[in-house]
Amino acid sequence: MRKKQVTVIGSSDENAHSEEARAIGAFIAKNGFVLITGGRGGVMEAASRGAMEQGGTVIGILPGEDPGGANRYCSVVIPTGIGFARNAVNILAADIVVAIGGRSGTLSELAYARIYGKPVVCCTFAGGWSAEFPRVKVYDYRYRDGEMMIASNVEEACSAIGKLLGLGR
């Protein structure tokens, strides 16, 4: 049986909400889900660390060609050589997406999540696009109610992940 996959997106800034991202990564692994990130630093590395510390599987999908560009917590590294186009791969691999902060790369991933109909948990506590994206009025045939959940803290983010992936059913 295939495990559920959670893609965590967010800023590559090394100081960006690392403890919150680490806790969310740990929650993902504790519940037997696979963590997918862009494989680099910042939010991606912190979530990867949290998942790895719980014995989880961490997949890093890199924009470049060198597998050595991944953070040290990735257990599987996929170098794509396609630059930011890899953001589409990150989203397509997800059962759900969790956004923690972020700048333009995160915005592109949020747009792909909308295009591909992936449920998203937006962590508004982290600022950046994870806080702004839910406020954007989008007139798009792809949008369906319930596809975007708002989390104002880590506990709400973990609860939303659990709900979207059927924990407690």
C-alpha positions as CSV (number, residue, x, y, z in Angstrom):
1,M,0.0,0.0,0.0
2,R,1.3,3.4,-0.9
3,K,2.0,5.8,1.9
4,K,0.5,9.3,1.9
5,Q,2.9,12.0,0.8
6,V,3.1,15.5,2.2
7,T,5.0,18.2,0.4
8,V,6.2,21.0,2.7
9,I,7.1,24.2,0.9
10,G,8.5,27.5,2.2
11,S,11.4,29.8,2.4
12,S,15.0,28.6,1.9
13,D,16.1,31.4,4.4
14,E,18.0,29.6,7.1
15,N,16.2,31.5,9.9
16,A,12.7,31.1,8.7
17,H,10.4,29.4,11.2
18,S,12.8,26.4,11.6
19,E,11.3,25.2,14.9
20,E,7.8,25.2,13.6
21,A,8.8,23.5,10.3
22,R,10.8,20.9,12.3
23,A,7.7,20.1,14.5
24,I,5.5,19.8,11.4
25,G,8.0,17.5,9.8
26,A,8.1,15.4,12.9
27,F,4.3,15.1,13.0
28,I,4.4,14.0,9.3
29,A,6.9,11.2,10.1
30,K,5.3,10.1,13.4
31,N,2.1,9.4,11.5
32,G,3.7,7.3,8.8
33,F,3.5,9.8,6.0
34,V,6.4,10.5,3.6
35,L,7.8,14.1,3.6
36,I,8.7,15.7,0.3
37,T,10.5,19.0,0.0
38,G,12.6,20.9,-2.5
39,G,15.5,19.3,-0.6
40,R,17.4,22.5,0.2
41,G,17.8,24.7,3.3
42,G,15.5,26.8,5.5
43,V,12.0,25.5,5.9
44,M,12.8,22.5,3.7
45,E,15.8,21.4,5.9
46,A,14.0,22.0,9.2
47,A,11.0,19.9,8.2
48,S,13.3,17.3,6.8
49,R,15.2,17.2,10.1
50,G,12.1,16.8,12.1
51,A,10.9,13.9,10.0
52,M,14.3,12.2,10.0
53,E,14.6,12.5,13.8
54,Q,11.3,10.5,13.9
55,G,12.7,7.8,11.5
56,G,10.6,9.1,8.6
57,T,11.3,9.0,4.8
58,V,12.4,12.3,3.5
59,I,12.4,12.9,-0.3
60,G,14.3,16.0,-1.6
61,I,13.4,17.0,-5.2
62,L,16.2,19.3,-6.3
63,P,16.2,22.0,-9.0
64,G,19.8,21.2,-10.0
65,E,21.7,18.2,-11.3
66,D,24.0,17.5,-8.3
67,P,22.5,15.2,-5.6
68,G,25.1,16.8,-3.2
69,G,23.0,19.9,-3.2
70,A,20.5,18.3,-0.9
71,N,20.3,19.0,2.8
72,R,21.7,16.3,5.0
73,Y,18.3,15.1,6.3
74,C,17.1,13.8,2.9
75,S,16.9,10.0,2.7
76,V,16.0,10.0,-1.0
77,V,17.4,12.7,-3.3
78,I,16.1,13.4,-6.8
79,P,18.1,15.9,-8.8
80,T,16.0,17.1,-11.7
81,G,18.2,19.6,-13.6
82,I,15.1,21.6,-14.5
83,G,15.5,24.6,-12.1
84,F,12.3,26.1,-10.7
85,A,10.2,23.8,-13.0
86,R,10.8,21.2,-10.4
87,N,8.2,23.0,-8.3
88,A,5.5,21.3,-10.4
89,V,7.1,17.9,-9.6
90,N,7.1,18.8,-5.9
91,I,3.3,19.5,-6.0
92,L,2.3,16.6,-8.3
93,A,4.0,14.2,-5.9
94,A,1.9,15.5,-3.0
95,D,-1.3,14.2,-1.5
96,I,-1.4,17.5,0.4
97,V,0.8,20.6,0.5
98,V,1.8,22.5,3.6
99,A,3.1,26.1,3.0
100,I,5.3,27.7,5.7
101,G,6.2,31.3,4.8
102,G,7.9,31.6,1.5
103,R,8.7,34.0,-1.4
104,S,8.3,33.7,-5.1
105,G,9.2,30.0,-5.4
106,T,6.6,29.2,-2.8
107,L,4.1,31.3,-4.7
108,S,4.7,29.3,-7.8
109,E,4.2,26.1,-5.8
110,L,0.9,27.4,-4.4
111,A,-0.2,28.2,-7.9
112,Y,0.6,24.7,-9.0
113,A,-1.3,23.3,-6.1
114,R,-4.3,25.3,-7.2
115,I,-3.9,24.2,-10.8
116,Y,-3.5,20.5,-9.9
117,G,-6.3,20.6,-7.3
118,K,-4.1,19.7,-4.3
119,P,-5.3,20.5,-0.8
120,V,-3.2,23.1,0.9
121,V,-2.5,23.9,4.6
122,C,-1.4,27.6,4.7
123,C,0.5,28.4,7.9
124,T,-0.4,32.0,8.4
125,F,1.8,32.3,11.5
126,A,4.9,32.2,9.2
127,G,4.1,35.3,7.1
128,G,5.2,35.3,3.4
129,W,3.0,33.7,0.8
130,S,1.6,31.1,3.2
131,A,-0.2,34.1,4.9
132,E,-1.0,36.1,1.8
133,F,-2.2,33.4,-0.5
134,P,-5.5,32.6,1.4
135,R,-6.4,36.3,1.1
136,V,-6.1,36.4,-2.7
137,K,-9.5,36.3,-4.4
138,V,-9.1,33.8,-7.1
139,Y,-11.8,33.2,-9.7
140,D,-10.7,29.9,-11.0
141,Y,-12.7,26.9,-12.0
142,R,-10.2,24.7,-10.3
143,Y,-11.0,26.0,-6.8
144,R,-13.2,23.9,-4.6
145,D,-14.2,24.7,-1.0
146,G,-12.2,22.9,1.6
147,E,-9.1,22.7,-0.5
148,M,-7.3,25.3,1.5
149,M,-7.1,25.2,5.3
150,I,-5.6,28.0,7.5
151,A,-3.3,27.2,10.4
152,S,-2.5,30.0,12.9
153,N,0.0,27.8,14.8
154,V,1.7,24.4,14.6
155,E,-1.0,22.5,16.4
156,E,-3.6,23.7,13.9
157,A,-1.3,22.8,11.0
158,C,-0.9,19.3,12.3
159,S,-4.6,18.9,12.9
160,A,-5.3,20.1,9.4
161,I,-2.8,17.6,8.0
162,G,-4.4,14.8,10.0
163,K,-7.9,15.8,8.9
164,L,-6.9,16.0,5.2
165,L,-5.1,12.6,5.3
166,G,-7.8,10.8,7.3
167,L,-6.2,10.4,10.7
168,G,-8.7,9.3,13.4
169,R,-11.2,7.8,10.9
